[in-house]
Amino acid sequence: MTGVPDTVSDQAKDRLEKMRDVLIYGLLADKANRHDQREWYRTVLRTLADVRDQCRSLERELSDRADTEKVMTPSEIAEAAKITRAALYKRREKS
């Protein structure tokens, strides 16, 4: 089996590192804002939403790439990405 192209792994690594940085910010915001309930919720929720969006985007890109390049079967992709095969097939239709 061939290795992962450097561009793909580098992009994924960069995105994962950005998510880590956002989570670190969220942890710092947690500590700094415990005295202000509104600001605490605002920063923690924003952190979670930002990470969620990044995760969804990266999962979709990698799932689509694995599907397009036939690296994994649709069942393997669905299991690894915790999505349904139907969702994967629906993505194919939209492309």
C-alpha positions as CSV (number, residue, x, y, z in Angstrom):
1,M,0.0,0.0,0.0
2,T,1.3,3.5,-0.8
3,G,1.8,6.2,1.8
4,V,-0.3,9.3,2.3
5,P,0.7,12.2,0.0
6,D,2.7,14.9,1.8
7,T,0.3,17.6,0.8
8,V,-2.7,15.7,2.3
9,S,-1.0,14.8,5.5
10,D,0.5,18.3,5.9
11,Q,-2.9,19.9,5.4
12,A,-4.5,17.6,7.9
13,K,-1.8,18.1,10.4
14,D,-2.0,21.9,10.0
15,R,-5.8,21.8,10.6
16,L,-5.4,19.5,13.6
17,E,-2.8,21.8,15.1
18,K,-5.2,24.7,14.6
19,M,-7.9,22.8,16.4
20,R,-5.5,22.1,19.2
21,D,-4.7,25.8,19.4
22,V,-8.4,26.7,19.5
23,L,-8.9,24.1,22.3
24,I,-6.0,25.5,24.3
25,Y,-7.5,29.0,23.9
26,G,-10.8,27.5,25.2
27,L,-9.0,26.1,28.2
28,L,-7.4,29.5,28.9
29,A,-10.7,31.3,28.5
30,D,-12.3,28.8,30.9
31,K,-9.7,29.7,33.5
32,A,-9.9,33.5,32.8
33,N,-13.6,33.8,32.6
34,R,-14.9,31.8,35.5
35,H,-15.8,35.0,37.3
36,D,-18.1,36.1,34.5
37,Q,-20.8,33.5,33.7
38,R,-21.9,35.1,30.4
39,E,-18.4,35.5,29.0
40,W,-17.5,32.0,30.1
41,Y,-20.4,30.5,28.2
42,R,-19.7,32.7,25.2
43,T,-16.0,31.7,24.9
44,V,-16.5,28.0,25.7
45,L,-19.4,27.7,23.3
46,R,-17.5,29.6,20.5
47,T,-14.5,27.4,21.1
48,L,-16.6,24.2,20.7
49,A,-18.4,25.6,17.6
50,D,-15.1,26.5,15.9
51,V,-13.7,23.0,16.6
52,R,-16.9,21.3,15.5
53,D,-16.9,23.2,12.2
54,Q,-13.2,22.4,11.6
55,C,-13.8,18.7,12.5
56,R,-16.7,18.4,10.1
57,S,-14.9,20.1,7.3
58,L,-11.7,18.0,7.7
59,E,-13.7,14.7,8.1
60,R,-15.7,15.5,4.9
61,E,-12.5,16.3,2.9
62,L,-10.7,13.2,4.1
63,S,-13.7,11.0,3.7
64,D,-14.4,12.3,0.2
65,R,-10.7,11.8,-0.8
66,A,-10.6,8.3,0.6
67,D,-13.7,7.5,-1.3
68,T,-12.7,9.1,-4.6
69,E,-9.2,7.5,-4.5
70,K,-10.6,4.2,-3.4
71,V,-8.3,4.0,-0.4
72,M,-11.1,2.5,1.7
73,T,-14.5,1.0,1.0
74,P,-17.6,3.1,1.7
75,S,-18.3,0.8,4.7
76,E,-14.8,1.4,6.1
77,I,-15.1,5.1,5.6
78,A,-18.5,5.2,7.3
79,E,-17.3,3.3,10.2
80,A,-14.1,5.3,10.7
81,A,-15.8,8.7,10.2
82,K,-18.9,7.7,12.2
83,I,-21.2,8.5,9.4
84,T,-23.7,6.4,7.5
85,R,-22.9,4.9,4.2
86,A,-26.1,6.7,2.9
87,A,-24.4,10.0,3.9
88,L,-21.4,9.1,1.9
89,Y,-23.4,8.1,-1.1
90,K,-25.4,11.3,-0.9
91,R,-22.1,13.3,-1.0
92,R,-21.2,11.4,-4.1
93,E,-24.4,12.5,-5.8
94,K,-23.8,16.2,-4.9
95,S,-20.3,16.1,-6.4
